[in-house]
Amino acid sequence: MNETAFDISLDSFRDGLNAAVIGSSGGIGRAFVNHLAACDAVASIQAFARSDVTIQQSKVVSGRVHLEDEASIVAAANQAKDRVGELDLVIVATGLLHEDGMHPEKTWRSLEADSLSRAYAINTIGPALVAKHFLPLLSRESKALFAALSARIGSISDNEFGGWHSYRASKAALNMLIRNFAIELARHNPAALCIGLHPGTVDSRLSRPFQRNVPEGKLFSPEFATYRMLSVMNGLKPDDSGRIFAWDGAEIAP
Ligand SMILES: NC(=O)c1ccc[n+]([C@@H]2O[C@H](COP(=O)([O-])OP(=O)(O)OC[C@H]3O[C@@H](n4cnc5c(N)ncnc54)[C@H](OP(=O)(O)O)[C@@H]3O)[C@@H](O)[C@H]2O)c1
């Protein structure tokens, strides 16, 4: 499927919606920004990243967020509020699986306190702090949605293979926070949702070292995965808040 074939509809949201994407330098985050920029229903996109990313699109305003620096998250939320007042869609597309000195563990013997802390810092605490400062910006009147990229392997009931301890545990903890925030968010706006998303296995920096065993046809382009996740988000209703959904709309059990 080439990019021109992606027909994005966000018609369950207010027309002229304002979106924010945190992690716009990543494979998935960047594809979200591009799709949103191409969608007529979207009025503005605030694209935040740790690194300096320039996106040449009139609807897109860039900014910086470093997940380990809460002040940068506060500044980003203030920037979004000053520009558009309320947001209709916030997507947290950041995440960490591996970096220098950190690799998914195959056994408990490989556990390192530093890797566990890094995974929690980026995959759990960072998105939680983004939620702290961005959930209050969600529209109080129409459908509004806060989504954080989680992962199927953060599901406790779906865990049949074990391993990848730090990543799994950090995503499971994120899933619990998503559920907690959903309960609180319903008091802010009963039409608002807080959800987690599993994108499938997507060709990006994060998955690159682990793509060898992905079955034929199961390694998605970021464009395809984000197109499907936007369709899922468009179809969700308030009762779906607090849940985790895969790219194809299937719910992932906690
Ligand atoms: N790709 C997959 O197959 C797959 C599968 C399941 C779930 N996911 C989830 O999808 C999400 C996006 O992954 P991806 O595949 O797009 O990976 P990616 O291309 O590696 O992007 C990761 C993003 O996270 C950002 N980030 C990392 N640490 C940060 C920090 N301290 N402060 C601010 N930003 C930080 C990166 O910023 P920099 O550019 O500055 O490094 C980048 O924008 C992750 O939550 C991942 O767990 C991915």
The ligand as an SDF file (V2000), in Angstrom:
LIG
                    3D

 48 52  0  0  0  0  0  0  0  0999 V2000
    8.3400   -0.7340   16.4300 N   0  0  0  0  0  0  0  0  0  0  0  0
    7.6650   -1.7590   16.9400 C   0  0  0  0  0  0  0  0  0  0  0  0
    7.6650   -2.8880   16.3880 O   0  0  0  0  0  0  0  0  0  0  0  0
    6.8490   -1.5860   18.1800 C   0  0  0  0  0  0  0  0  0  0  0  0
    6.1100   -2.6920   18.6680 C   0  0  0  0  0  0  0  0  0  0  0  0
    5.3440   -2.5370   19.8210 C   0  0  0  0  0  0  0  0  0  0  0  0
    5.3220   -1.3200   20.4740 C   0  0  0  0  0  0  0  0  0  0  0  0
    6.0600   -0.2580   19.9810 N   0  0  0  0  0  0  0  0  0  0  0  0
    6.0390    0.9990   20.7280 C   0  0  0  0  0  0  0  0  0  0  0  0
    5.8210    2.0780   19.8450 O   0  0  0  0  0  0  0  0  0  0  0  0
    6.4510    3.2610   20.3790 C   0  0  0  0  0  0  0  0  0  0  0  0
    7.2490    3.9700   19.2760 C   0  0  0  0  0  0  0  0  0  0  0  0
    8.2880    3.1050   18.8480 O   0  0  0  0  0  0  0  0  0  0  0  0
    9.0540    3.2670   17.4420 P   0  0  0  0  0  0  0  0  0  0  0  0
    9.0100    1.9280   16.8360 O   0  0  0  0  0  0  0  0  0  0  0  0
    8.5660    4.4570   16.7090 O   0  0  0  0  0  0  0  0  0  0  0  0
   10.5290    3.5020   17.9760 O   0  0  0  0  0  0  0  0  0  0  0  0
   11.6390    4.6060   17.5800 P   0  0  0  0  0  0  0  0  0  0  0  0
   11.6290    4.8470   16.1300 O   0  0  0  0  0  0  0  0  0  0  0  0
   12.8790    4.1310   18.2460 O   0  0  0  0  0  0  0  0  0  0  0  0
   11.1000    5.9350   18.3080 O   0  0  0  0  0  0  0  0  0  0  0  0
   11.2160    6.1070   19.6960 C   0  0  0  0  0  0  0  0  0  0  0  0
   10.8740    7.5310   20.0290 C   0  0  0  0  0  0  0  0  0  0  0  0
   10.9770    7.7030   21.4590 O   0  0  0  0  0  0  0  0  0  0  0  0
   11.7400    8.8790   21.6770 C   0  0  0  0  0  0  0  0  0  0  0  0
   12.4060    8.9010   22.9740 N   0  0  0  0  0  0  0  0  0  0  0  0
   13.1530    7.9220   23.5290 C   0  0  0  0  0  0  0  0  0  0  0  0
   13.6420    8.3500   24.7090 N   0  0  0  0  0  0  0  0  0  0  0  0
   13.1780    9.6150   24.8840 C   0  0  0  0  0  0  0  0  0  0  0  0
   13.3300   10.5940   25.8810 C   0  0  0  0  0  0  0  0  0  0  0  0
   14.0820   10.3800   26.9730 N   0  0  0  0  0  0  0  0  0  0  0  0
   12.7240   11.7820   25.7390 N   0  0  0  0  0  0  0  0  0  0  0  0
   11.9810   12.0450   24.6310 C   0  0  0  0  0  0  0  0  0  0  0  0
   11.8060   11.1690   23.6470 N   0  0  0  0  0  0  0  0  0  0  0  0
   12.4000    9.9630   23.7830 C   0  0  0  0  0  0  0  0  0  0  0  0
   12.7490    8.8930   20.5440 C   0  0  0  0  0  0  0  0  0  0  0  0
   13.3750   10.1520   20.4490 O   0  0  0  0  0  0  0  0  0  0  0  0
   14.8420   10.3370   19.7720 P   0  0  0  0  0  0  0  0  0  0  0  0
   14.5940   10.3680   18.2780 O   0  0  0  0  0  0  0  0  0  0  0  0
   15.3160   11.6110   20.3220 O   0  0  0  0  0  0  0  0  0  0  0  0
   15.6590    9.1450   20.1920 O   0  0  0  0  0  0  0  0  0  0  0  0
   11.8250    8.5700   19.3800 C   0  0  0  0  0  0  0  0  0  0  0  0
   11.0820    9.7060   19.0160 O   0  0  0  0  0  0  0  0  0  0  0  0
    7.2580    2.7900   21.5870 C   0  0  0  0  0  0  0  0  0  0  0  0
    6.5220    3.0440   22.7670 O   0  0  0  0  0  0  0  0  0  0  0  0
    7.3770    1.2990   21.3800 C   0  0  0  0  0  0  0  0  0  0  0  0
    7.5220    0.6020   22.6050 O   0  0  0  0  0  0  0  0  0  0  0  0
    6.8170   -0.3770   18.8540 C   0  0  0  0  0  0  0  0  0  0  0  0
  1  2  1  0
  2  3  2  0
  2  4  1  0
  4  5  1  0
  4 48  2  0
  5  6  2  0
  6  7  1  0
  7  8  2  0
  8  9  1  0
  8 48  1  0
  9 10  1  0
  9 46  1  0
 10 11  1  0
 11 12  1  0
 11 44  1  0
 12 13  1  0
 13 14  1  0
 14 15  2  0
 14 16  1  0
 14 17  1  0
 17 18  1  0
 18 19  2  0
 18 20  1  0
 18 21  1  0
 21 22  1  0
 22 23  1  0
 23 24  1  0
 23 42  1  0
 24 25  1  0
 25 26  1  0
 25 36  1  0
 26 27  1  0
 26 35  1  0
 27 28  2  0
 28 29  1  0
 29 30  1  0
 29 35  2  0
 30 31  1  0
 30 32  2  0
 32 33  1  0
 33 34  2  0
 34 35  1  0
 36 37  1  0
 36 42  1  0
 37 38  1  0
 38 39  2  0
 38 40  1  0
 38 41  1  0
 42 43  1  0
 44 45  1  0
 44 46  1  0
 46 47  1  0
M  CHG  2   8   1  16  -1
M  END
$$$$
